[in-house]
Amino acid sequence: MKTKDELPNCPVATTVALIGNKWKLLIIRNLLVRPWRFNELRKSLDGISQKVLTESLRQMESDGIITRTVYPEVPPRVEYALSELGESMRPILDSMQEWGTKYKATLNN
């Protein structure tokens, strides 16, 4: 997890630094529904490379936004889920969804 000194002074810039790319937002969107396995996420995110997904998940885990659970099975099963901190982003994504829906509706007029 980053320290306060490693983050921007501006709260908006801090949020953007943590979740401000297309893939992280879409990963969080999926994880708001339920825990996902790596390959499920990769298949659901059209156009994401394995490398970018891996890097995004590692970064979000390091930042405390998601959790990674490894189940002691053969073959090993790994699931990604939102942490409590990640879950606290629900209102942000809900607002983005609402805004996007309204915006698209204005285009049909």
C-alpha positions in Angstrom: 0.0 0.0 0.0 1.3 3.5 -0.9 2.1 5.9 1.8 0.6 9.4 2.1 3.9 10.9 0.8 3.7 8.7 -2.4 0.2 10.0 -3.2 -0.8 13.3 -4.8 -2.1 16.1 -2.5 -5.3 16.4 -4.4 -8.0 13.9 -3.4 -9.2 13.6 -6.9 -5.7 12.9 -8.2 -5.3 10.3 -5.5 -8.4 8.5 -6.7 -7.2 8.7 -10.3 -3.8 7.4 -9.3 -5.4 4.3 -7.7 -8.2 3.5 -10.2 -7.8 5.9 -13.1 -7.4 3.6 -16.0 -9.9 1.8 -18.1 -9.0 -1.7 -17.1 -8.9 -1.1 -13.3 -12.4 0.5 -13.5 -13.8 -2.4 -15.5 -12.2 -5.0 -13.1 -13.7 -3.2 -10.1 -17.1 -3.1 -12.0 -17.0 -6.9 -12.3 -15.8 -7.5 -8.8 -18.7 -5.4 -7.4 -20.9 -8.3 -8.5 -19.0 -11.3 -7.1 -15.5 -12.7 -6.8 -13.9 -13.8 -10.1 -11.1 -16.1 -11.2 -8.3 -14.8 -13.4 -9.5 -16.4 -16.6 -13.1 -15.4 -16.1 -11.9 -11.8 -15.8 -9.7 -12.0 -18.9 -12.6 -13.4 -20.9 -15.0 -10.8 -19.7 -12.7 -7.9 -20.5 -12.6 -7.8 -24.3 -9.2 -6.6 -25.4 -7.2 -6.9 -22.2 -3.9 -8.7 -22.4 -2.9 -11.3 -19.8 0.1 -9.0 -18.9 -2.1 -5.9 -18.3 -4.6 -7.9 -16.3 -1.9 -9.4 -14.1 -0.2 -6.0 -13.5 -3.6 -4.4 -12.7 -4.6 -7.1 -10.3 -1.2 -7.0 -8.5 -1.3 -3.2 -8.3 -4.8 -3.1 -6.9 -3.9 -5.9 -4.4 -0.9 -3.9 -3.3 -3.0 -0.8 -2.9 -5.5 -2.7 -0.8 -8.4 -2.5 -3.2 -8.8 -6.2 -3.9 -7.9 -9.4 -2.1 -6.4 -12.5 -3.7 -7.4 -15.9 -2.2 -5.6 -19.1 -3.2 -7.5 -22.3 -2.4 -5.4 -25.3 -1.6 -6.7 -27.5 -4.4 -5.2 -29.4 -7.3 -5.1 -27.5 -9.6 -4.9 -24.4 -7.4 -7.8 -22.1 -7.6 -7.3 -18.3 -7.2 -10.2 -15.8 -6.7 -10.1 -12.1 -6.7 -12.6 -10.0 -4.7 -13.0 -6.5 -3.5 -11.6 -5.7 -0.1 -13.6 -3.4 2.2 -11.7 -0.5 0.8 -12.6 -1.6 -2.8 -16.2 -2.1 -1.8 -16.2 1.5 -0.6 -15.8 2.6 -4.3 -19.3 1.2 -5.1 -20.9 4.8 -5.0 -18.2 6.1 -7.4 -19.0 3.4 -10.0 -22.7 3.7 -9.4 -22.5 7.4 -10.1 -20.4 6.7 -13.2 -23.0 4.2 -14.4 -25.9 6.6 -13.8 -24.1 9.5 -15.6 -23.2 7.2 -18.6 -26.8 6.0 -18.9 -28.1 9.6 -18.9 -25.4 10.7 -21.3 -26.3 7.9 -23.8 -30.0 8.8 -23.5 -29.2 12.4 -24.6 -27.6 11.1 -27.7 -30.8 9.3 -28.8 -32.8 12.6 -28.8 
